Amino acid sequence: MVGSGSGPVNLNRYRKEKARAGKKARADQNAVTFGRTKAEKELDKARKVQDVRRLDDHKRDE
């Protein structure tokens, strides 16, 4: 195959680039799925504390 391409091809480089692209795609998908703003996290935490307090207030004394 004389004259085809510009020299030897490093297959390891292409394999690693493909793996990096896959990891990047997965990270982007996780950011969409699990990513929340700080305000959203704090709101959930406050609601959880409020729910626990509400349940504790309705417990019977023994």
Secondary structure, DSSP 8 states (H G I E B T S, - for coil): -TTSSSS---HHHHHHHHHHHHHHHHHHHHHHHH---HHHHHHHHHHHHHHHHHHHHT----
